[in-house]
Structure formats: structure tokens, C-alpha cells
Amino acid sequence: MSNAGIRNAPETLEAVVEQEQRCVFPFFTAETAWTLGSLLRTRLREASPRPAVVNITLANTNQLLFHCASRPGTQADNDIWVARKRATVLRWGASTLQQNYKMGSGTIAEKEQVFAAKFQLGARASEYAIHGGGFPIRVKGVEGIVGVIVVSGLTMQEDHEVIVEVIEEYLRKVESGEIKE
């Protein structure tokens, strides 16, 4: 576990891909988003004294379903990071941590340069982020992503892993019948 009480994020591309394949919802509604967002806020408050933003949107309409701060102290910059992480997930249909790992080894600055060059982003490079914390919402039987969950405020590994922890908790509760929609 990291100091924040959030387990360590995977260190390989393959492990992140496996997480994404495992974190598929049987359904996804505004009620699902509210429950997930509330679980994320609670988990973040338990895990860290640092403030973070939680943002859940639909993919095809940009409709905002959930947005909150885990505690006082977030800044406008957190919302800039939310937008950049969300844009990355929408364009490539994968988590921002997966995109990070696909850029190979090196510092985050080096990976960002590789990312920008690979996709010929030019001046638009600042619209995307390959820092962990953006995660696709997939529904069984539906092609593509239906939404995006973003956390911004902790380390990129913690931003990513808290989302996975909460999705796994949610899916366990659905399977056990504790959560019904």
C-alpha cells in the first residue's frame, strides 16, 4: 500500500490492460455514476488528507453525471487536468495510465514528448494528459466506451488505482446483490 492507503498501481502495461478488461459494468446509468462518485469521494477522504476532484461524464454527449471535491483545497488547475485526462480517454479509448505505459520508459516529460510526436499533436499536445487518473467506462455488450471517470489531485498512480479499487468494490456489490438498479 502507498502512504495514502491506496494500493499500488500496476507497473506494467499488461497489468493495466488486464485491469481495464476486468472493470466492465453490467449496466451504466446516472444512478451508477452517482453511486460510483460517492464511493470514490468516501474512499479518497479515508485514504488521503489531500484534496482531489472526482468527475464522471458520458462519452457521447459530454454530459456531466458527477463532479465533486473530496475535501476543501482543490484548485482550478485540477479541472484543467480533468479535461486533459478525459480527452485522452475519449480519443484513445483507454486509461491515461495505459497511454503512459505505452510510451515506454523514461521521465514523464520524455514520455509526453514521445506521445506528442507519435500522434502528431503539435500545439494541441497540451489538450491531452498521459498521467494516470483517467479511466474508461465500458459496459458488457456495448462497443466502445460509454463514459469516463477522472480523479485529479493525488499522484498519477493513486489517481488511477483509487478508480480501479472503487470499480472493483462496486462490481462486487452488484454481483452480491447489495447494489441493484
C-alpha positions in Angstrom: 0.0 0.0 0.0 1.1 3.5 -0.6 1.2 6.1 2.1 -2.3 7.2 1.2 -3.8 3.8 1.9 -4.4 3.2 -1.8 -2.8 0.1 -3.1 0.0 0.4 -5.6 -0.9 0.8 -9.2 0.3 -1.9 -11.7 3.8 -1.3 -13.0 3.3 -2.9 -16.4 1.2 -2.2 -19.5 -0.1 -5.7 -19.5 -1.4 -5.4 -15.9 -3.2 -2.1 -16.6 -4.8 -3.6 -19.7 -6.0 -6.5 -17.6 -7.5 -4.1 -15.1 -9.4 -2.4 -17.8 -10.7 -5.7 -19.2 -11.8 -6.7 -15.7 -13.6 -3.4 -14.9 -16.6 -3.7 -17.2 -20.0 -2.8 -15.9 -23.2 -4.9 -16.5 -25.1 -1.5 -16.9 -24.3 2.2 -16.5 -26.8 4.9 -15.6 -26.9 8.2 -13.9 -27.6 6.3 -10.7 -24.4 4.2 -11.3 -22.4 7.4 -11.7 -23.8 8.9 -8.5 -23.0 5.7 -6.5 -19.5 5.4 -8.0 -18.8 9.1 -7.4 -20.0 8.9 -3.9 -17.9 5.8 -3.2 -14.9 7.5 -4.8 -15.3 10.6 -2.6 -15.6 8.5 0.5 -12.6 6.4 -0.4 -10.5 9.4 -1.2 -11.4 11.0 2.2 -10.4 7.8 4.0 -7.2 7.4 2.1 -5.6 10.8 1.9 -5.7 14.3 3.6 -5.0 15.8 0.1 -8.0 17.1 -1.8 -8.9 15.6 -5.2 -11.6 16.1 -7.8 -13.9 13.3 -9.0 -15.5 13.7 -12.4 -17.8 11.3 -14.2 -19.2 12.0 -17.7 -20.8 10.3 -20.6 -18.7 9.8 -23.6 -21.0 10.6 -26.5 -22.7 13.8 -25.1 -20.2 15.2 -22.7 -23.0 15.1 -20.1 -21.7 15.6 -16.6 -23.1 13.0 -14.3 -20.9 13.6 -11.2 -18.4 16.2 -10.1 -17.1 16.9 -6.6 -14.1 17.6 -4.5 -13.1 15.1 -1.9 -12.3 17.9 0.6 -11.6 21.6 0.6 -8.5 22.8 -1.2 -8.9 21.8 -4.9 -7.9 24.4 -7.4 -9.0 25.4 -10.9 -5.9 23.5 -12.2 -7.5 20.3 -11.1 -10.3 20.9 -13.6 -7.7 21.5 -16.3 -6.2 18.1 -15.5 -9.7 16.5 -15.5 -10.3 17.9 -19.0 -6.9 16.7 -20.3 -7.2 13.2 -18.9 -10.8 12.9 -20.2 -9.8 14.0 -23.7 -7.1 11.3 -23.7 -9.5 8.5 -22.6 -12.1 9.7 -25.2 -9.7 9.8 -28.1 -7.8 6.5 -27.4 -10.5 4.5 -25.5 -8.0 3.5 -22.8 -6.9 4.7 -19.4 -4.4 7.5 -19.2 -2.0 5.2 -17.3 -2.2 2.7 -20.2 -1.3 5.5 -22.6 1.6 6.5 -20.3 3.0 2.9 -20.2 2.7 2.6 -24.0 5.2 5.4 -24.4 8.0 3.3 -23.0 10.4 4.1 -20.2 11.8 7.5 -19.2 10.6 10.5 -17.3 7.0 11.8 -17.7 8.4 14.7 -19.7 10.2 12.3 -22.1 7.0 10.2 -22.4 4.9 13.3 -23.2 7.3 14.2 -26.0 7.1 10.7 -27.4 3.3 10.8 -27.1 3.0 14.2 -28.8 5.4 13.2 -31.6 3.7 9.7 -32.2 0.3 11.2 -32.6 1.5 14.5 -34.3 -0.3 16.6 -31.7 1.8 19.7 -32.2 0.3 22.7 -30.5 -2.7 20.5 -29.3 -0.4 18.4 -27.1 -1.5 20.4 -24.0 -5.1 19.2 -24.6 -4.1 15.7 -23.5 -2.5 14.1 -20.5 -0.9 10.7 -20.0 -0.8 11.0 -16.3 -2.9 8.3 -14.5 -6.3 9.1 -13.3 -8.5 8.9 -16.5 -10.4 5.6 -16.8 -12.9 4.4 -19.5 -16.3 3.2 -18.6 -17.2 0.1 -20.5 -20.5 -1.8 -20.4 -20.7 -5.5 -21.3 -22.0 -6.0 -24.8 -21.6 -2.3 -25.8 -18.8 -1.5 -28.3 -16.6 1.4 -27.3 -16.6 3.4 -24.1 -19.8 4.9 -22.7 -18.2 7.3 -20.2 -15.1 8.5 -18.4 -14.1 8.6 -14.8 -11.4 11.0 -13.8 -9.7 11.7 -10.5 -7.2 14.5 -10.1 -5.3 15.6 -7.0 -3.1 12.7 -5.8 -0.2 11.1 -7.5 -1.0 9.8 -11.0 -0.6 6.2 -9.7 -3.0 6.9 -6.8 -5.5 8.8 -9.1 -5.6 5.7 -11.3 -5.7 3.0 -8.6 -8.4 4.5 -6.5 -10.7 4.4 -9.5 -9.9 0.7 -10.0 -10.4 -0.1 -6.3 -13.8 1.6 -6.3 -15.0 0.0 -9.6 -14.0 -3.4 -8.2 -15.9 -2.7 -5.0 -18.9 -1.6 -6.9 -18.9 -4.6 -9.2 -18.6 -6.9 -6.1 -21.6 -5.2 -4.6 -23.6 -5.6 -7.8 -22.7 -9.3 -8.0 -23.7 -9.9 -4.4 -27.0 -8.1 -4.9 -26.1 -5.3 -2.4 -26.4 -2.8 -5.2 -29.4 -3.1 -7.6 -30.5 -0.7 -10.3 
